[in-house]
Amino acid sequence: MLQKSILEKKIKRVTLFGNPVKQSLSPLIHQYFSKETGVLYQYTLCLCTEENFFLKISNFFKNGGIGANITVPFKKKIFSVPHIINKFSRISKTVNTLIKCSNNKIIGDNTDGLGLLYDLKNLFIFKKNTTVLLLGAGGAATSVIYHLLMENCLIYISNRTLMKSKILIKQFKKFGKIFIFEEYKCSQIFDIIINATSSGLYGSYPIFPLSVLHHDIFCYDISYNKNGNLTPFLKLCKNYGVKNFSDGLGMLVAQAAYSFFAWFKIMPNIQSTIMFIRSLNEKLL
């Protein structure tokens, strides 16, 4: 028992905090990272509520946790916690990665935007000056806007709450061209629609005008299904004739890799991990 206790202390611990979390593929991804890189660590899931979120985060780091990921709906809520805020989190006011320093200070960072750009470029459907319809104005959308604007994208925000859209416009307009999508005033033909809402986690899809769908558009959902099936958003797009689409599994793996690098200063192989997780999903189908 003593030997086991000593071994457990040596294993570094990382946790994903969010609600829901049971659908997450992150533990499988990090198991693969650990095997590939030789870094010994344990990656677990922690279901939180609004009431116990901060307490669980605090207890985790007090009890030896070295890093964490934050997912919906807490990416904005956690922003006030870290002692040090890195550039992407400072700009977006969202955090998806926490890193504990040797002096016990907590660094907040966000790897979502890097993950999204990696996947869009990996899919060969992304270029500078792309016209994007971004669905949602929550933490996920906020996390990726800056990176899209840095690629000179023209972004239109579509969200059910107009005030949230206006807040995002005010927050990011100094970085590039970003506007509120108004169906009857917008004549843009979009290159990409990105679903950055959490609707897929609850078996539904976001409300948006189907008139924006066309033969050459690319539909991207930052969500994914654990069994590899199409998300409700992608299923809807496919039913309306869209030929080119992808879920967010590649983004998930890429942002996880950038988080891993923040914790351990080693970059895992993103592409081989994507292929591994996709192969697991195919076996489930």
Secondary structure, DSSP 8 states (H G I E B T S, - for coil): -HHHHHHHHHSEEEEEEESS-TT--HHHHHHHHHHHH---EEEEEEE--TTTHHHHHHHHHHTT--EEEE-TT-TTGGGGS-SEE-HHHHHHT--SEEEE-TTS-EEEE--HHHHHHHHHHHTT---TT-EEEEE--SHHHHHHHHHHHHTT-EEEEE-SSHHHHHHHHHHHGGGS-EEE--TTT-----SEEEE-SSGGGGT------GGG--TT-EEEES---TTS---HHHHHHHHTT--EEE-SHHHHHHHHHHHHHHHHS----HHHHHHHHHHHHHHH-
